[in-house]
Amino acid sequence: MIPAYASAAALLYVACVMTRGLAEIEWEDITEYAPAVVAAVTMPLTYSIATGIGLGFITYALAKLIAGKFGEAKPTVVILAVIFAIKFALPG
């Protein structure tokens, strides 16, 4: 187990790299930028890169579904979103 204070530097580095990528997001389409913002905000708040990525996948799939653009979501992304949803739903 790595204590939170030891992994904080890695999380900060990932946040900086992701911030650079935020400039390239299609900000006119909420189904594109909402999942990125959820992932970017979740990572430092939960101290977990995996949790942020997982919630980003879930948000992306749900956003496409709700907007009626489900055909734009690749099957691999949808499968990963379902796997992450199951992981988060199960205890432990």
BELDA-V856891 format. One record per residue. N is the residue number from 1. RES is the residue in one small letter. PHI is phi in degrees with one decimal (NA if undefined). OMEGA is omega in whole degrees, -180 to 180 (none if undefined). NEAR is the number of other ideal C-beta (glycine too) atoms within 8 Angstrom. Layout:
n=N res=RES phi=PHI omega=OMEGA near=NEAR
n=N res=RES phi=PHI omega=OMEGA near=NEAR
This chain:
n=1 res=m phi=NA omega=178 near=2
n=2 res=i phi=-100.4 omega=-180 near=4
n=3 res=p phi=-65.4 omega=-176 near=6
n=4 res=a phi=-58.8 omega=-178 near=6
n=5 res=y phi=-67.7 omega=179 near=5
n=6 res=a phi=-79.8 omega=-179 near=7
n=7 res=s phi=-90.2 omega=-178 near=10
n=8 res=a phi=-60.9 omega=180 near=9
n=9 res=a phi=-64.2 omega=179 near=7
n=10 res=a phi=-65.3 omega=178 near=8
n=11 res=l phi=-64.8 omega=178 near=12
n=12 res=l phi=-64.3 omega=178 near=9
n=13 res=y phi=-61.4 omega=180 near=8
n=14 res=v phi=-61.9 omega=178 near=10
n=15 res=a phi=-61.9 omega=179 near=11
n=16 res=c phi=-66.1 omega=179 near=8
n=17 res=v phi=-65.0 omega=180 near=8
n=18 res=m phi=-67.3 omega=180 near=11
n=19 res=t phi=-61.1 omega=177 near=8
n=20 res=r phi=-63.0 omega=180 near=7
n=21 res=g phi=-71.4 omega=180 near=9
n=22 res=l phi=-62.8 omega=180 near=9
n=23 res=a phi=-67.6 omega=-176 near=5
n=24 res=e phi=-94.6 omega=-178 near=4
n=25 res=i phi=-75.9 omega=177 near=9
n=26 res=e phi=-78.7 omega=-172 near=6
n=27 res=w phi=-74.6 omega=178 near=6
n=28 res=e phi=-83.9 omega=-177 near=3
n=29 res=d phi=-114.1 omega=-177 near=7
n=30 res=i phi=-62.8 omega=179 near=7
n=31 res=t phi=-71.2 omega=177 near=11
n=32 res=e phi=-97.4 omega=-174 near=10
n=33 res=y phi=-87.7 omega=-179 near=10
n=34 res=a phi=-60.5 omega=179 near=10
n=35 res=p phi=-62.4 omega=179 near=13
n=36 res=a phi=-66.8 omega=179 near=12
n=37 res=v phi=-66.8 omega=178 near=8
n=38 res=v phi=-59.1 omega=-180 near=12
n=39 res=a phi=-63.5 omega=-177 near=14
n=40 res=a phi=-65.7 omega=-180 near=12
n=41 res=v phi=-80.0 omega=-177 near=9
n=42 res=t phi=-68.3 omega=-176 near=12
n=43 res=m phi=-55.9 omega=-179 near=16
n=44 res=p phi=-70.8 omega=-179 near=9
n=45 res=l phi=-73.2 omega=-179 near=6
n=46 res=t phi=-101.9 omega=-175 near=8
n=47 res=y phi=56.5 omega=-178 near=8
n=48 res=s phi=-145.5 omega=177 near=7
n=49 res=i phi=-66.7 omega=-179 near=9
n=50 res=a phi=-62.6 omega=179 near=6
n=51 res=t phi=-64.7 omega=178 near=10
n=52 res=g phi=-62.5 omega=179 near=15
n=53 res=i phi=-64.3 omega=180 near=11
n=54 res=g phi=-60.9 omega=179 near=11
n=55 res=l phi=-67.1 omega=175 near=13
n=56 res=g phi=-64.0 omega=178 near=13
n=57 res=f phi=-62.3 omega=-179 near=13
n=58 res=i phi=-63.9 omega=180 near=12
n=59 res=t phi=-62.5 omega=180 near=12
n=60 res=y phi=-61.5 omega=-179 near=13
n=61 res=a phi=-62.5 omega=179 near=13
n=62 res=l phi=-66.4 omega=180 near=9
n=63 res=a phi=-62.7 omega=179 near=12
n=64 res=k phi=-65.8 omega=-180 near=12
n=65 res=l phi=-64.7 omega=-178 near=9
n=66 res=i phi=-64.9 omega=-179 near=6
n=67 res=a phi=-79.5 omega=-179 near=8
n=68 res=g phi=77.5 omega=-179 near=5
n=69 res=k phi=-110.7 omega=-175 near=8
n=70 res=f phi=-62.5 omega=178 near=7
n=71 res=g phi=-65.8 omega=179 near=4
n=72 res=e phi=-76.3 omega=-179 near=6
n=73 res=a phi=-81.4 omega=179 near=12
n=74 res=k phi=-69.2 omega=-179 near=5
n=75 res=p phi=-56.4 omega=180 near=6
n=76 res=t phi=-63.1 omega=180 near=6
n=77 res=v phi=-65.6 omega=-180 near=11
n=78 res=v phi=-65.3 omega=179 near=10
n=79 res=i phi=-62.1 omega=178 near=8
n=80 res=l phi=-63.6 omega=178 near=9
n=81 res=a phi=-62.1 omega=179 near=13
n=82 res=v phi=-65.2 omega=179 near=9
n=83 res=i phi=-62.4 omega=178 near=8
n=84 res=f phi=-64.0 omega=179 near=13
n=85 res=a phi=-61.7 omega=178 near=9
n=86 res=i phi=-64.9 omega=179 near=8
n=87 res=k phi=-60.1 omega=-179 near=8
n=88 res=f phi=-72.9 omega=-178 near=9
n=89 res=a phi=-77.3 omega=-178 near=5
n=90 res=l phi=-79.4 omega=179 near=6
n=91 res=p phi=-71.8 omega=175 near=2
n=92 res=g phi=84.7 omega=none near=2
